[in-house]
Amino acid sequence: MQDVVLAMLAKEPAHGYELRARMRDALGPLGEAMNAGQIYVTLTRLAKAGLVTSRHCEGLPDRPDRRVYALTPAGQERVAAWLSEVSWPRPDLTEFHLKLVAAAAARLADPIALVDAQRREVLRRLRDAQRAALDRAVDPVAGLLLEGVVLRLRADLDWLEACERTWSGRAREVRA
């Protein structure tokens, strides 16, 4: 969650309510279940870690005062590291989706390049799992686990293909 909040701040400073709205918009119906308090807890932790700063902004007559948060240089470095990360041992599809949305919104990275990097990692893991599954010395019961890993990785590849189609379509719309 911390990396997602940092990436959402990379485009421009925002207050907690704006961040929650950005994430809710990015996640669609899945975003409705997001705990609003988690954003503020995360912002507090990020501030203590020196990754964000905040300033007090006076509200309007019909709105309360708010704290506006912005990235520090250390926060910007962490966002860059997160965007280049290609781990896929236990993918959090929501986090990866938010990575694509944040990267595109703040023009931090090309979402299609992020999908491609993830695809290469999944293909590497799939190749390793398939080789292990083909090993005749593998116990049939253990082979079931390897088969499950192979099936999961194939499903992940299918989802990444869907991501690429969607983001390629968005890129064409922007150019038009």
N, C-alpha and C positions, 0 to 999 in steps of 0.2 A: 504494500500500500504506500509506503514512503516514496518509493521510486516513481510511482504513478503520480502522486501529488506533486513531487518535484517537477516532473515532466509537464504537468498541466500548468505549472507556474512559469515554465520556460518561455512561453509565448508572451506573457505579460503578467505583472503583479495582479493579485486578486485577493478577495476576502473569502472566508470559508464557505459562505453560501454560494458564491460564484463557482468555486471549485466543485462543490457538490453538484451543482446544476450541470457543469461541463461533463462530469463523470456520468451523471444520470442520462444526459443526452447521448453520450457515447455508447452506453450500455443498453439503451432502450428499456424494454420491460424488466430486464435483469437489474437495472439500476434502481428501481423503485424499492427494492429490499435493502438498499445500502443504509447503514446506520449513520445519520447525520453527525452524531457525536464523534464518530471515528475520525472524521476529517479534522476536527479541532484537536483531538488527542494527538493525531499524527503531526499536525502543524506545530504543536507545543514541543514534541520530541525533535522535530527537525530544527526548530529554533535553538533548543538546548544543544544540539549537535553542531550548531554553527552553519547549517546548510541553507537556512532562510533567515531573513530579517523581517521585522514587522514595524509598521508605524500606525499610529492612531489617526483615523480619519473621522471627522465630525459628520454626523448623519444629517439628513434633511429633516424638515419638520415632521414628515410622515415616516421617516426611517431612523432606526437607532444608529448610534456611533458604531464604527467597525474598525477592525484591525485589518490592514492590507499587508499581505505577505509578498516578498520578492526573494528570488534566489541570490545567494552569495556566490562568489567565485567557486568556493568548494561545492556548493550545490550544483552549479553548472557543470563542474567536472564529473560529479556523480551521475548526472543525467547522461552525459556523453558516454560514460562507462556502461551505464545500464542499456543504452540503445545499441551498443556494440556487443553486448552479451548474447551468446547463442546457446545457453544451457537449455536442455530439453529432457532432463531425466524424469521429472514429474511436471509436465507442462501445466501452467495455470493459464488456461485459454483466455480468461477474462483479463488477466494482466497483460498477456501478449496483445490482445485486441486493443487495450488502452494504450499500449506502447505505440501501436500503429496510429491510433487517433492523435495522440499527443505529438508524435513525430511529424505528422502531416500538418496539424494545426499550427505548430510553432516553427515549421520548416526546419526542423532539427535533422531530419534524415528522410530519405525516400522510403516510404512504406514498402514498396515493391522490393527494394534492396534488402530490407529487414526480413521480409518473407523469404527471399532467396537464401539468405544466410541461415535462417532457421531450417529451410528445406534441406540444405546441404548437411546440417547437423543430424537431422532426422534420417536422411538417407545413409549416413555413416553408421548410425546406431542400428538401422534396419539391416544393413549388410552384415554387421557383426552378429546380430541376433539370428539371422538366417543361417550364417555359417555355423553357429553353435547348435542350432536346431537340426542341421543336417549331419552333425557328428553322430555316428552310429553308437558311440560309447555312452551317449547320454541316456540316462534312465528314462523310461517312457513317462513316468510321473513328472519328473523334472522337465521333460519335453513339453508337457502341457503348459508349464509356465512360459517356456520360450515361445510356444505357439501364441499364447496370449500377448506376449510382448510384441511379436511380429504383427499380429492383428491390430494392436493399439497403434503401433507406429504407422501402419498403412492408413488407418483412419486419420491420424494426424496429418499425413501427407495429403489426403483428400481435402481436409479442412484448409490446409495451407494453399492448395490450388484454388479453393473457393475464395480465400482472402486475396490471392493475386488477381483473380478475375474481377473482384469488386474494386480493388484499388487501381487496377489498370483502367477500368471503366471511368472511375472518378478522375484519373489523370487526363483521359481523353476529353471529358466534359470541361475541365479547366482550360485545356488548350483551345477548345472550340469557342 
